Amino acid sequence: MRAPLEPHYSFTIPSIHDDTTLDCRIYHPDVFDEPLKDPLGRPQWRVRGIVMAHPYAPMGGSYDDRVVGIVVDELLKAGYIVGTFNFRGAHGSKHKSRTSWSGRPELDDYTSFAASFLQYMSLIRPFPTSDTIFTPDQSPVRPPTRQASDSLPGQVPLVILGGYSYGSLILKHLPPVPTILQRFTNPLAGSAADEVLLRAHKLADQSNLEWINLARDAEREKSRRKHEYKTSLTIGGEETSPDKRRSSREAKGSVDVRRSLDIGHRLRSLSHRGRKHGNSTTLLEHNEVNLAIPEVRYLLISPLTPPISTLAAPALGQKLWSRSTDANLTSIGKFVSLAVYGNQDIFASAKKIRDWCDHLKADHGPTFSSVEIAGAGHFWVEQGVEKQLRAALREWVVEAPVKGAAMTTTQDVS
């Protein structure tokens, strides 16, 4: 039996819905421990990551789910940073919370973690030089003569938003990424949104310092100590002192979120280096660092269909398979997306999923792909189907960047 993958960080954040504590994990790919360099001495690695949501919590779903683990394993091998989190009420959670009957609080749970993950991705610098200077409140900066970016020229961050079963149901109704980030612009000091971003900033600082130490060790010894600093770190509590923390409800009543942003080019940075002290209602200042809007893709595994989807999230499930032009439903297919499902799923109609996929392909063309695996059930335990699922994930990760190379396949289990 394969040993469980070890997260680099286990931590908590509050949900922006009602401050419910969410358990979260971040995994680092092995490429972060390998000095892959181009002739100019910079790493040949694109900033890329995936958020993966788990199945229905009342039926035992959590970030420990086996299928979630398959996705974590395959995407780590492909060089992605991976983030997982527990929806409220997930099995094994130490926090007093329950799965909602509407699905709307879970939308905010996903939004909270996605924002934290995107902030973390924007701040990390995994390939520093040995003379990089660490400035905790500004993230590592290179000497002026060095190249400031760890990404290859012209590249923007890539993020996959994913979900399995119930997780894909929530994902289907998730707002577009610019709308998600908009909710975290100028957060009220001490609010849940503020806390979410502060935690991401702290984790990024921790990672950046580890990488600088590794680079300095490598320079001194001319070889890497691969596991010297690679440890699993658990972080709980909150970044803001209790007397300054504001509940989500209080923050929602006190701040009118700015609705007009120039999202066509770049969003302002979500960093926290300009916090003002004094008045507890003062907003956070922004720095002049810009955060590029990431390239976004979507991954759905074993999406639910009515009546199960309606029972799991009544406020969301009624529209899941409709052809409405609801603004929150336009991301799937509009951006590069993949749906993987089995034709023996007891919780979903393969015909309904097939028809839905055909509709999206007709509307969006090659950006939407689907893989139907013969003999696969909802839990992917049938003989040979895990291998087929892994192959579909690997193929999509490799082929998705190619315009016009849509996957529309039905696989038989060998």
N, C-alpha and C positions, 0 to 999 in steps of 0.2 A: 504494500500500500504506500502511495506517495505521501511523504511528510507534508504537513500543512505549510504553506508559504508564510514566511515571517514578515510582517509589515515593518517598515522603517519607523513609522510613527503610529501610535494609538493615542487618540486624543478625543476631546469633547468640544462641541460648540452648541450654543443655544439656537433653537429654531426661531426665525423671525416671525413665525406665526403667533407664538405665545410663550416663548422662552423655554419650551421643553428641551431638555438636554439630549443631544444626539451623539451616539458613539460613532467615531470615525476612524478610518485607517488610510495611510498613504504608503504605497510600495514604490521602491526605486528599482529601475532596471539595472542589470549587471553592467551595462555600458557605462554607468557612472563610475565604475571601478576599473575601467580599461582606458588607457590613454590613446584613444583613436584620434590621430592628428592628420591634418592636411599639410602640404608643404610649407604653409605659412605658420604652422604651429598651433592652429586652432582646431577644435574638435569637429569632426564630421557628424554632427548630430543635430537633428531638427527638434525644436521644443515641441513635444507632443505628449498628450495624456488622455486618459479615459476615466470617466465617472461611471460606475456600474451599480445599479439599484437592484435590490433583492425581491424575492417573492413575498406573498401575503403573510404578514407577521402572525395572525391568529392561527395559521396552519404550520407554524414553526419556521417561517422564513426569516432570514437574517443575513448579515454579511458573511456568515460562515457557510452559506449554502454551497453545495457541491458545484452547481452549474456556474454560479458566480465565481467560484474558485477556478473553473476551467477558463473562463474569460480572463481572469487575473493572470493565470499562468501563461496563456498564449500571447497576451498583449505585452507582458513583461519581456518575453522572449523577443518580441518585435521591437523592443526599445522604448516602450511607452512608460511614463509615470502612471500609476494606477491608483484611483481613489475609490473607496467603498465606504458606506455608512449604513447605519441602522435607522429605518423609519421609526417613529414613535411606536412603542408597544412591541418592538421586535423581541423574539425569544431570547432569553438570557440577559436582557437589558437590566441594569441595576437601578434604572430610573423609573419612577412611578408615572407611567403613561399608558395610554391605550390607543390602539388603532382607531381612527375615526370611522364613522359610517358614511361620510360624504366623499372623502378623498382630498378635500381642499387643504386641510392641514398638512397632508403629506406632500402636496405640491410645494408648499413653503419649506418643508423639510429638505426636499431635493434642491430647491432654489438656494437655500442656505449653504448646503455643502458645495454645490456647484460654484457659488461665488467665492467661497473660501479656497477651493481647489484652483480656480482660475487665478486668484490673487497669488497663491503659492507659486504656481507655474511662472507667473510674470516676474517674480522676485528672485528665483534661484539662479545661481551661476555655477553649474556643476563642473566646469573645466577651467578653474583659475590657474594663473601662472604662480610660481613660487614667490614672486614679489608682489602679489596682490595684497592690498591693504583692506583690512576688515573694519568697517565703520558700522556699528550695530544699528543705528537709527537711519542709515542710508543704504544699507546692503553693500556688499563688497564692491569696491571700485578699483579699477586698474590704474597704474601710473599713466599720466597724460599721453605718453608715447605709445601706449598699447591699444590694441583694438578693443573697444568697449563691449562688443556684442559677442555672445557665445554661439549665436546662430549663424548659419551661412548667409551671405548677403542676399537680400531680397526675399527671405523667408519670413512667414508669419507663423505664430503658434498654431498648432492643430489640436483640437479637443474633440473627442468622441463622447457624446452623452448616450449612455446605454441603460437598458433595463431588461430584466427577465421576468416573465409572467406579470404579477402585479406591478413590478417595477416598470415594465414597458407600458402599462396602462397609465401610470402617473407621467411617464416620459411623454406619452402621446399628447398630453395636455399642457406640457411645460411651455412657458412663454419663450420667445426667441431670446438668444443670449444677450443682445443689446438691452432688451427689456429687463432681464435678470440683473444685469450690471447697473441699470438705472436705479434700481431700488437700493443700491448700496452707495450711491453718490451722495456725498455730504451727510453721512449718518450722524445722528444725534449722539453726542458723547455719552458713553455708558449704555447705549441701546444695544439690542441683540445684534443688529447689523454692524455696529461698531465693534462689538466683541468678536464676531465672526472674522472680520478682517484683521483685527489685532492678533488673533491666534494664528492666522496664516502668515502674518509678518514675523511673528516669533519663531515659527517652525522654519521659515525660509532663512532667517538669521542663523538658526542652529545648523541647518544643512550647509549653508555657505561657509561657516566657520570650520565644519568638518572637512569640507573639500579643500579649503586653504591649508589646513594641517596636513592632509594627504599630499598635496602638491609640494609642500615644503619638505616632508619626509622623503618623497621621491627624488627631489633635487639633491638632498643631502646624501642619500644612500644609492641613488641611481637605480632603484627598484621599488616597486609598490608593495606596501604592507596591506594586502587586499582587505583584510577584515579588522584592521586595527581600530578604526573608528566606526565601522558599520555595525551598529547595535540598534535593537528595537527600543524605542523610547516611548513611554506612556506619559501623557500630559493631561491633567484634569483641571478642575477648578475654572476660574475665570481670570482674564487679564486685567480687568477693571476692579478696583476695590469695591466691596459691597455698598458703601455709602454713595458711590457715584454711579452704580448700575441703575439703568432705567428699564422698566418692563417694556415689552414690545407694544402692548396696548397703549402705554403712556406715550411712547415714541410716536406711534401712529396718530395720536391725537394732538401731538405738539408740532409735528413737522409736515409741511406740505411738500411732498417729494417733487423735485424739479422734473418737469415733463419734457422740456425741449433740450435735446442734446444733439450735438453734431456727430451722429453715429455713422454717417456715411464714410468718414475717414478714420477718426480715432476717438477714443474716450479718454477723458482725463484720468490720471493715475488714481488708484484707490488706496495709496499708501497713507501713513498716519504720522509723518514726521513733523507736521506743523500744528499739532494739537495746541489749542489755547487752554489755559487754565483760568479758573475763576468761576464765572457764571456757568452753572451746570447745563444750561440750555444752549451754550455756544456750540456752533457747528465746527466740524473739523476743517482745517484749511487744507488745500491741495498743493502739491509740489508741481514743478514744471516737467516732471517725467511723464511721458505718455504711454499708455497701454494700448497696443495694437489690438483691434478686434480680431479674435482668433478665427481660423477656418474651422467651421463646425460640421460634424457628421453625427449621424444617429444610428444606433444599433438596437434592434428589438429582437429578443429571443422568446419564443413561445408566447406571443401576445394573446391576451384573453379576448373572447367574444361573448356576446350576450347568450344566455342570461347571466353567466357567471360574472362578467365584467360589471353588469348593472348591480348585482348583489354586493360585489366587493367595494364599489364606489358609486353609489346611486347618483351623485351630483355630476359625475363624469361619464359613467358608462353609457348613458342614454344616447350620447352623440358620437361614441367611439367609432362606429362603423357607418355613420351617416356621410353624405357627400356635401355637407354644408361647407361654407367658406369661412367658418369661424376663424378669427385671427390667430387663436392659440393652436389651431390644428394645421397650420400651413407649413410648419417647419419640416415635418416628416415628408421626404420626397423632394421638397424644394431644394434642400441640401443633400449631399451624398448620404444615402441611407441604405441600410440592409435589414431585412426581416428574415429570420431563420426559424422554421417551425416544422413539426412532425405531422404526418397525416393520421396518426393514431392518438392524438391528444384528446384526453377525456374532458378537458376543460375548455376546449376551443374547437370550433368547426373549421376543418381544413378548407372546406368550400368557401366559407365566409372570408377566411384570410386570403385565399386565392383570388377571390373576386375583388377584395380590397386592394391587393397588390396590383392586379391588372388595372384597376382604376388609377392608382398612383402612377403607374408606368405610362398610361395614356396621357395623363396630365403633365408629367415631369420628365418623361423620356429616360435617358440613361442614368440620371442621378439616383434613381431608385432601383434597388436590386432585391431579389428574394431567392431563398433556397428552401425548397420543400424536401424533407428527408423521409423517404418511405420507411415505415416501421417504427418511427420514433414517437414516443409518447411525451407527455408533459415534463416528466422528470429526467428524461434522457438516460435511462438505465438499461434499455434493451440492448441486446448483443450488437456490437458494432456501431451504435449510433453516436457514442461519444467521439469516436474517431472521425466520423463524418462531420460532426459539429466543429471539431477543432480544425479540420481541413477547410471548412467554409469560412471560418474566421481568418485563417492564415491567408487564404486566397483573396479575401476582400481587402485585408490590410495592404496586400501587395498591389492588387489591381485597381482599387478605388481611385488612386490619383490620376489614372488614365481616363481622360474624357472620352465618353462614348463606349466604354467597356463595361456595360451593365451585365450583371449576372442574373440569369433567369433559368434556374435549373431545378430538376427533380432528381434526387439522388436515391439510389437503392442501396440498402445495407448489404455489403458483401459477406 
